Each structure stands twice: as structure tokens, then as C-alpha cells.
Amino acid sequence: MEKSMFLLKQPQNYQDLYFSFCGFSKTKPKHSYGPAIRDTYLIHIILDGKGYYSIENQNYYLKSGQGFVIPPEVPTFYQADDEDPWSYVWMGIGGNKLSEYLKKLGINSKRLSFDVENVETFKAIIFQCLAYENDNLINEITLQKQAYHFIELLSQSLTPHKQFIPTKKMNPYVSKSLEIINKNAQMNISVANIARELSIDPSYLSRLFRADIGVPIKEYINELRITISNDLLTSTDYSINHISEMVGFSSAQSYSKAFKQYHGVSPSVYRKKKIGLGNR
């Protein structure tokens, strides 16, 4: 569980850079999010506490005064520390120019974390954005301006890490299983199927996976399917039955049960309220 506030806006017809969503979270010990796939860049600034961020075959262990970038179209997972859980703000930003801006700041696929100064200033920007929830022209223009302001502040305060950021290479079996899952998440794959492809005992693979990723492999697969289904629920008129088949669940009942465990509401309620929980 966590305490959070967020604001989600439908993308407008901006090409260079645009505001998509933002929020604030104060997490409980070992609170996790993901695996999730985003369609825009998502930038987190850690205000307090610590935790880790997992992407592809690398885990980053981070703390207050640092931040991390989640690129689009890549499954990611992050979890709060069990003794000193983190709180953070985030902003989702899209546009053709953003990857270019981030590269100029030294942020790329090999460096997705950084140190920042004045974390309270980032927090202030996010809370200002939260005040502009109504859909009107003034608020829309203000939010676009705040997205540029966020990147401007990042360029002014981002510095190379002052000390080594501990990372951990994943076990090769875990890394390979992630590749298999990410390519086949929408099929009815199982731990046994993955273990067979890797020529490894399923229970041993499960232990390796949990040690590196922090969650059971079956739970990871289900949560990735659910985050894929979020967009289908809010952007299509497909039935719940059809969506459950599209994302690889054996039945609509098993999909609804897993969805409710993850989001706290049923898929139909999620669709009706159009809540933005899948965008953090």
C-alpha cells in the first residue's frame, strides 16, 4: 500500500514535448510497482528513503537526492526498501525532442539514474501541476509549461553520481527468463514452459527469479499482463472476456481476480472510472 496523488491527462497534439501525467507517492515498506510498460518517458525524483529499480538485466539501488528515468516500451519494476521506504515525485513526458534532451544530459540506456540537487523544488513543481486538474485551455498551457520547467530544472540540478551507485547483475537464467516473458507475456506461458526452454528446474528458476527481482515469477508474469491490459481497457471497446484472452489469461474470471488483487478494483470499474494507476 502507499499514499499517493496523481494527475493524468490525455496527450494533446504536441510534437516536441508534452505533459502526460505526474504524481507523488509515499510508500510502505517493500511496496512495489510493476512490471509495467509505459508509452512515454517517466522521470522519478526520490525525496526520502531508498529502494531499487530493475530494468532489463540490471538493478539500481537508489536513495533520496537521486532519480531515475523509465524509458518507453521497456518493462520495468521498482520496490521500496523494507526498512527505509522511499517517497518520490514523478512526471511522465512525451514528445519527439525528449530523448534528445535526455541524451544531452547524459541519460541513456546505460545510465538511467542520477543525482539531483533541490529535490523540494521538483516536489513543488509536481504539486503545482496537481492543482491544474480541470480541462481548460489555461490549465493545458500551464501543464505544458511545467513539463518544460521540469526538464529545465533537471538540466540545472542534475549531476554525475558523487559516489558509486550499487548495482547488481542478474543471474543469466533470470535475465533470459525476462526476455522470454517480455516477448511472450500475452501468450499462456508458464514457469514450467520457461524452465523447459532454459533447461533448468522450475523451482530453482523460481528461487533465482525471486532473489533477483523480488517477486515470484508467476506474479511478475500476471502483473505484466495486467499493465498491458490497462491500455486496452481505456483505449478500446473490447469486452473483458476478449481482453483477458488477448493478454494471456486462461479465463475472464482468473483475469478479473488477478486484476483486482493488483489494482483493488475490477477491470470494469477501472474502465468506468478511467483511473490512472497504471501510469506511475
DOLOLO-849815 format. One record per residue (C-alpha): residue in three letters; chain; z, y, x. Coordinates in Angstrom, 2 decimals. Layout:
% residues N
+------+------+---------+---------+---------+
! code ! unit !      c3 !      c2 !      c1 !
+------+------+---------+---------+---------+
!  ala !    A !       Z !       Y !       X !
...
+------+------+---------+---------+---------+
END
This chain:
% residues 280
+------+------+---------+---------+---------+
! code ! unit !      c3 !      c2 !      c1 !
+------+------+---------+---------+---------+
!  met !    A !    0.00 !    0.00 !    0.00 !
!  glu !    A !   -0.43 !    3.63 !    1.03 !
!  lys !    A !   -0.10 !    7.17 !   -0.24 !
!  ser !    A !   -3.49 !    8.82 !   -0.29 !
!  met !    A !   -5.54 !   11.66 !   -1.68 !
!  phe !    A !   -9.30 !   11.81 !   -1.54 !
!  leu !    A !  -12.34 !   13.67 !   -2.81 !
!  leu !    A !  -15.71 !   12.05 !   -3.37 !
!  lys !    A !  -18.91 !   13.98 !   -4.08 !
!  gln !    A !  -22.40 !   12.75 !   -4.88 !
!  pro !    A !  -24.75 !   13.54 !   -1.96 !
!  gln !    A !  -26.84 !   16.64 !   -2.51 !
!  asn !    A !  -30.36 !   17.26 !   -1.26 !
!  tyr !    A !  -29.32 !   18.49 !    2.17 !
!  gln !    A !  -31.20 !   17.20 !    5.20 !
!  asp !    A !  -29.42 !   18.38 !    8.35 !
!  leu !    A !  -25.76 !   17.82 !    7.48 !
!  tyr !    A !  -23.80 !   17.43 !    4.24 !
!  phe !    A !  -20.28 !   16.79 !    2.97 !
!  ser !    A !  -19.84 !   13.40 !    1.30 !
!  phe !    A !  -16.10 !   12.73 !    0.95 !
!  cys !    A !  -12.73 !   13.36 !    2.56 !
!  gly !    A !   -9.11 !   12.39 !    2.22 !
!  phe !    A !   -5.61 !   11.92 !    3.58 !
!  ser !    A !   -3.58 !    8.71 !    3.87 !
!  lys !    A !   -0.02 !    7.93 !    4.86 !
!  thr !    A !    0.02 !    4.16 !    5.28 !
!  lys !    A !    2.66 !    1.47 !    5.07 !
!  pro !    A !    3.29 !   -0.95 !    7.98 !
!  lys !    A !    0.29 !   -3.23 !    8.61 !
!  his !    A !   -1.74 !   -1.57 !    5.85 !
!  ser !    A !   -5.37 !   -2.47 !    6.48 !
!  tyr !    A !   -8.72 !   -1.26 !    5.26 !
!  gly !    A !  -11.96 !   -3.19 !    5.40 !
!  pro !    A !  -14.08 !   -4.83 !    6.32 !
!  ala !    A !  -16.24 !   -2.07 !    4.92 !
!  ile !    A !  -19.75 !   -0.73 !    5.40 !
!  arg !    A !  -20.50 !    2.98 !    4.93 !
!  asp !    A !  -23.76 !    4.82 !    4.40 !
!  thr !    A !  -22.60 !    7.96 !    6.25 !
!  tyr !    A !  -20.58 !    8.69 !    9.36 !
!  leu !    A !  -16.82 !    8.68 !    8.78 !
!  ile !    A !  -14.55 !   10.58 !   11.18 !
!  his !    A !  -10.79 !    9.90 !   11.25 !
!  ile !    A !   -8.17 !   12.14 !   12.87 !
!  ile !    A !   -4.77 !   10.44 !   13.42 !
!  leu !    A !   -1.86 !   12.74 !   12.57 !
!  asp !    A !    1.10 !   10.42 !   13.19 !
!  gly !    A !    1.84 !    6.83 !   14.15 !
!  lys !    A !   -0.59 !    4.29 !   15.54 !
!  gly !    A !   -2.85 !    1.38 !   14.68 !
!  tyr !    A !   -6.07 !   -0.31 !   15.69 !
!  tyr !    A !   -9.73 !   -0.03 !   14.83 !
!  ser !    A !  -12.06 !   -3.01 !   15.03 !
!  ile !    A !  -15.84 !   -2.72 !   15.28 !
!  glu !    A !  -18.30 !   -5.41 !   16.31 !
!  asn !    A !  -16.67 !   -7.15 !   19.31 !
!  gln !    A !  -14.08 !   -4.52 !   20.25 !
!  asn !    A !  -10.61 !   -3.42 !   19.11 !
!  tyr !    A !   -9.39 !    0.13 !   19.85 !
!  tyr !    A !   -5.63 !    0.76 !   19.85 !
!  leu !    A !   -5.05 !    4.41 !   18.91 !
!  lys !    A !   -2.25 !    6.85 !   18.12 !
!  ser !    A !   -1.51 !   10.40 !   16.92 !
!  gly !    A !   -3.63 !   13.06 !   18.58 !
!  gln !    A !   -6.61 !   10.74 !   18.72 !
!  gly !    A !   -9.51 !    9.97 !   16.44 !
!  phe !    A !  -12.30 !    7.51 !   15.83 !
!  val !    A !  -15.78 !    7.50 !   14.36 !
!  ile !    A !  -17.13 !    4.85 !   11.99 !
!  pro !    A !  -20.94 !    4.78 !   12.13 !
!  pro !    A !  -23.03 !    3.91 !    9.08 !
!  glu !    A !  -24.28 !    0.39 !    8.30 !
!  val !    A !  -21.77 !   -1.34 !   10.61 !
!  pro !    A !  -18.88 !   -3.47 !    9.25 !
!  thr !    A !  -15.52 !   -2.14 !   10.44 !
!  phe !    A !  -11.84 !   -2.90 !    9.94 !
!  tyr !    A !   -8.67 !   -0.97 !   10.78 !
!  gln !    A !   -4.96 !   -1.60 !   10.41 !
!  ala !    A !   -1.73 !    0.37 !   10.75 !
!  asp !    A !    0.93 !   -0.64 !   13.27 !
!  asp !    A !    3.70 !   -2.84 !   11.88 !
!  glu !    A !    6.47 !   -0.59 !   13.29 !
!  asp !    A !    4.92 !    2.88 !   13.50 !
!  pro !    A !    2.17 !    3.03 !   10.83 !
!  trp !    A !   -0.28 !    5.86 !   11.09 !
!  ser !    A !   -1.22 !    8.69 !    8.80 !
!  tyr !    A !   -4.64 !   10.26 !    9.09 !
!  val !    A !   -7.25 !   12.52 !    7.54 !
!  trp !    A !  -10.92 !   11.68 !    7.31 !
!  met !    A !  -14.24 !   13.24 !    6.41 !
!  gly !    A !  -17.47 !   11.44 !    5.56 !
!  ile !    A !  -20.51 !   13.43 !    6.67 !
!  gly !    A !  -24.20 !   12.61 !    6.37 !
!  gly !    A !  -27.43 !   14.23 !    7.43 !
!  asn !    A !  -30.21 !   13.89 !    9.97 !
!  lys !    A !  -28.54 !   16.07 !   12.58 !
!  leu !    A !  -25.10 !   14.49 !   12.70 !
!  ser !    A !  -25.88 !   11.64 !   15.10 !
!  glu !    A !  -27.47 !   14.20 !   17.44 !
!  tyr !    A !  -24.38 !   16.43 !   17.28 !
!  leu !    A !  -22.06 !   13.49 !   17.96 !
!  lys !    A !  -24.13 !   12.37 !   20.94 !
!  lys !    A !  -23.83 !   15.86 !   22.42 !
!  leu !    A !  -20.06 !   15.45 !   22.09 !
!  gly !    A !  -20.22 !   12.16 !   23.98 !
!  ile !    A !  -19.67 !    9.97 !   20.90 !
!  asn !    A !  -21.94 !    6.93 !   20.79 !
!  ser !    A !  -21.81 !    3.18 !   20.18 !
!  lys !    A !  -19.95 !    2.66 !   23.46 !
!  arg !    A !  -17.46 !    5.47 !   22.87 !
!  leu !    A !  -16.22 !    5.78 !   19.30 !
!  ser !    A !  -12.71 !    7.13 !   19.97 !
!  phe !    A !  -11.48 !   10.39 !   21.46 !
!  asp !    A !   -8.53 !   12.76 !   21.98 !
!  val !    A !   -8.22 !   15.93 !   19.91 !
!  glu !    A !   -6.00 !   18.99 !   20.01 !
!  asn !    A !   -4.54 !   20.80 !   16.99 !
!  val !    A !   -4.57 !   17.87 !   14.56 !
!  glu !    A !   -2.86 !   20.10 !   11.97 !
!  thr !    A !   -5.99 !   22.26 !   11.85 !
!  phe !    A !   -8.05 !   19.23 !   10.86 !
!  lys !    A !   -5.45 !   18.43 !    8.23 !
!  ala !    A !   -5.71 !   21.98 !    6.89 !
!  ile !    A !   -9.49 !   21.67 !    6.53 !
!  ile !    A !   -9.18 !   18.44 !    4.57 !
!  phe !    A !   -6.54 !   19.83 !    2.22 !
!  gln !    A !   -8.69 !   22.91 !    1.65 !
!  cys !    A !  -11.57 !   20.60 !    0.70 !
!  leu !    A !   -9.36 !   18.73 !   -1.77 !
!  ala !    A !   -8.94 !   21.97 !   -3.70 !
!  tyr !    A !  -12.68 !   22.16 !   -4.41 !
!  glu !    A !  -13.00 !   19.14 !   -6.68 !
!  asn !    A !  -14.75 !   20.87 !   -9.60 !
!  asp !    A !  -18.52 !   20.57 !   -9.70 !
!  asn !    A !  -19.97 !   24.06 !   -9.47 !
!  leu !    A !  -22.20 !   25.92 !   -7.07 !
!  ile !    A !  -19.44 !   27.83 !   -5.28 !
!  asn !    A !  -17.47 !   24.66 !   -4.59 !
!  glu !    A !  -20.59 !   22.82 !   -3.45 !
!  ile !    A !  -21.48 !   25.55 !   -0.97 !
!  thr !    A !  -17.88 !   25.74 !    0.25 !
!  leu !    A !  -17.72 !   21.99 !    0.90 !
!  gln !    A !  -20.96 !   22.08 !    2.90 !
!  lys !    A !  -19.50 !   24.93 !    4.95 !
!  gln !    A !  -16.31 !   22.93 !    5.54 !
!  ala !    A !  -18.36 !   19.99 !    6.85 !
!  tyr !    A !  -19.90 !   22.27 !    9.47 !
!  his !    A !  -16.45 !   23.74 !   10.17 !
!  phe !    A !  -15.06 !   20.23 !   10.74 !
!  ile !    A !  -17.79 !   19.46 !   13.30 !
!  glu !    A !  -17.33 !   22.88 !   14.91 !
!  leu !    A !  -13.60 !   22.24 !   15.32 !
!  leu !    A !  -14.32 !   18.77 !   16.69 !
!  ser !    A !  -16.64 !   20.26 !   19.32 !
!  gln !    A !  -13.95 !   22.77 !   20.31 !
!  ser !    A !  -10.99 !   20.40 !   20.49 !
!  leu !    A !  -12.43 !   17.00 !   21.43 !
!  thr !    A !  -11.59 !   15.96 !   24.99 !
!  pro !    A !  -12.11 !   12.78 !   27.03 !
!  his !    A !   -9.17 !   10.40 !   26.79 !
!  lys !    A !   -6.37 !   11.63 !   29.03 !
!  gln !    A !   -5.27 !    8.07 !   29.59 !
!  phe !    A !   -6.79 !    4.64 !   29.27 !
!  ile !    A !   -7.25 !    3.53 !   25.69 !
!  pro !    A !   -6.25 !   -0.11 !   25.50 !
!  thr !    A !   -8.98 !   -2.26 !   24.07 !
!  lys !    A !   -9.28 !   -5.98 !   23.66 !
!  lys !    A !  -12.42 !   -8.04 !   23.91 !
!  met !    A !  -12.68 !  -10.50 !   21.08 !
!  asn !    A !  -12.86 !  -14.22 !   21.64 !
!  pro !    A !  -16.57 !  -15.23 !   21.83 !
!  tyr !    A !  -16.16 !  -17.55 !   18.84 !
!  val !    A !  -14.71 !  -14.68 !   16.79 !
!  ser !    A !  -17.46 !  -12.30 !   17.86 !
!  lys !    A !  -20.13 !  -14.86 !   16.96 !
!  ser !    A !  -18.48 !  -15.64 !   13.61 !
!  leu !    A !  -18.54 !  -11.91 !   12.77 !
!  glu !    A !  -22.28 !  -11.87 !   13.44 !
!  ile !    A !  -22.76 !  -14.84 !   11.13 !
!  ile !    A !  -20.59 !  -13.30 !    8.40 !
!  asn !    A !  -22.26 !   -9.89 !    8.56 !
!  lys !    A !  -25.73 !  -11.44 !    8.28 !
!  asn !    A !  -24.80 !  -13.90 !    5.52 !
!  ala !    A !  -21.96 !  -12.22 !    3.60 !
!  gln !    A !  -23.99 !  -12.16 !    0.40 !
!  met !    A !  -24.53 !  -15.91 !    0.54 !
!  asn !    A !  -21.97 !  -18.53 !   -0.42 !
!  ile !    A !  -20.83 !  -19.15 !    3.17 !
!  ser !    A !  -17.52 !  -20.80 !    4.02 !
!  val !    A !  -15.24 !  -21.18 !    7.02 !
!  ala !    A !  -16.44 !  -24.78 !    7.32 !
!  asn !    A !  -20.10 !  -23.64 !    7.43 !
!  ile !    A !  -19.36 !  -21.10 !   10.16 !
!  ala !    A !  -17.29 !  -23.57 !   12.19 !
!  arg !    A !  -20.03 !  -26.17 !   11.93 !
!  glu !    A !  -22.62 !  -23.69 !   13.21 !
!  leu !    A !  -20.35 !  -22.84 !   16.15 !
!  ser !    A !  -19.38 !  -26.48 !   16.80 !
!  ile !    A !  -15.68 !  -25.69 !   16.54 !
!  asp !    A !  -12.80 !  -26.97 !   14.42 !
!  pro !    A !  -12.37 !  -24.80 !   11.26 !
!  ser !    A !   -8.58 !  -24.49 !   11.60 !
!  tyr !    A !   -8.91 !  -23.49 !   15.26 !
!  leu !    A !  -11.53 !  -20.88 !   14.37 !
!  ser !    A !   -9.24 !  -19.54 !   11.65 !
!  arg !    A !   -6.38 !  -19.13 !   14.15 !
!  leu !    A !   -8.64 !  -17.36 !   16.66 !
!  phe !    A !  -10.04 !  -15.07 !   13.98 !
!  arg !    A !   -6.64 !  -14.04 !   12.64 !
!  ala !    A !   -5.32 !  -13.41 !   16.16 !
!  asp !    A !   -8.22 !  -11.05 !   16.97 !
!  ile !    A !   -8.96 !   -9.41 !   13.61 !
!  gly !    A !   -5.53 !   -9.53 !   11.97 !
!  val !    A !   -6.58 !  -11.09 !    8.65 !
!  pro !    A !   -7.63 !  -14.61 !    7.61 !
!  ile !    A !  -11.36 !  -15.25 !    7.94 !
!  lys !    A !  -11.74 !  -16.12 !    4.25 !
!  glu !    A !  -10.06 !  -12.85 !    3.27 !
!  tyr !    A !  -12.38 !  -10.94 !    5.62 !
!  ile !    A !  -15.45 !  -12.52 !    4.01 !
!  asn !    A !  -14.25 !  -11.73 !    0.47 !
!  glu !    A !  -13.37 !   -8.14 !    1.31 !
!  leu !    A !  -16.75 !   -7.54 !    2.94 !
!  arg !    A !  -18.44 !   -8.89 !   -0.20 !
!  ile !    A !  -16.31 !   -6.62 !   -2.35 !
!  thr !    A !  -17.15 !   -3.49 !   -0.35 !
!  ile !    A !  -20.85 !   -4.36 !   -0.68 !
!  ser !    A !  -20.35 !   -4.71 !   -4.43 !
!  asn !    A !  -18.75 !   -1.24 !   -4.71 !
!  asp !    A !  -22.13 !    0.48 !   -4.36 !
!  leu !    A !  -23.76 !   -1.96 !   -6.79 !
!  leu !    A !  -21.11 !   -1.19 !   -9.40 !
!  thr !    A !  -21.50 !    2.58 !   -9.14 !
!  ser !    A !  -25.24 !    2.87 !   -8.48 !
!  thr !    A !  -26.77 !    0.19 !  -10.72 !
!  asp !    A !  -26.51 !   -1.13 !  -14.26 !
!  tyr !    A !  -26.31 !   -4.76 !  -13.17 !
!  ser !    A !  -23.85 !   -6.91 !  -15.07 !
!  ile !    A !  -20.61 !   -8.06 !  -13.44 !
!  asn !    A !  -21.97 !  -11.62 !  -13.51 !
!  his !    A !  -25.13 !  -10.60 !  -11.70 !
!  ile !    A !  -23.27 !   -8.57 !   -9.07 !
!  ser !    A !  -20.87 !  -11.46 !   -8.40 !
!  glu !    A !  -23.90 !  -13.69 !   -7.70 !
!  met !    A !  -25.57 !  -11.03 !   -5.54 !
!  val !    A !  -22.54 !  -10.74 !   -3.24 !
!  gly !    A !  -21.97 !  -14.47 !   -2.86 !
!  phe !    A !  -19.07 !  -15.34 !   -5.17 !
!  ser !    A !  -19.16 !  -18.72 !   -6.89 !
!  ser !    A !  -18.33 !  -17.19 !  -10.29 !
!  ala !    A !  -17.67 !  -13.88 !  -12.02 !
!  gln !    A !  -14.06 !  -14.97 !  -12.52 !
!  ser !    A !  -13.43 !  -15.54 !   -8.80 !
!  tyr !    A !  -15.16 !  -12.23 !   -8.01 !
!  ser !    A !  -13.06 !  -10.30 !  -10.55 !
!  lys !    A !   -9.85 !  -11.88 !   -9.28 !
!  ala !    A !  -10.64 !  -11.03 !   -5.65 !
!  phe !    A !  -11.81 !   -7.53 !   -6.62 !
!  lys !    A !   -8.58 !   -6.79 !   -8.49 !
!  gln !    A !   -6.47 !   -8.04 !   -5.60 !
!  tyr !    A !   -8.35 !   -5.68 !   -3.28 !
!  his !    A !   -8.67 !   -2.56 !   -5.47 !
!  gly !    A !   -5.88 !   -3.01 !   -8.02 !
!  val !    A !   -8.33 !   -2.73 !  -10.93 !
!  ser !    A !  -11.07 !   -4.89 !  -12.38 !
!  pro !    A !  -14.74 !   -4.30 !  -11.48 !
!  ser !    A !  -15.44 !   -2.92 !  -14.96 !
!  val !    A !  -12.58 !   -0.40 !  -14.72 !
!  tyr !    A !  -13.70 !    0.58 !  -11.21 !
!  arg !    A !  -17.21 !    1.21 !  -12.53 !
!  lys !    A !  -15.97 !    3.16 !  -15.56 !
!  lys !    A !  -13.70 !    5.46 !  -13.59 !
!  lys !    A !  -16.05 !    5.69 !  -10.61 !
!  ile !    A !  -13.08 !    5.77 !   -8.28 !
!  gly !    A !  -13.87 !    6.32 !   -4.58 !
!  leu !    A !  -11.52 !    3.85 !   -2.98 !
!  gly !    A !  -14.28 !    2.10 !   -1.09 !
!  asn !    A !  -15.24 !    5.18 !    0.93 !
!  arg !    A !  -12.39 !    5.66 !    3.29 !
+------+------+---------+---------+---------+
END
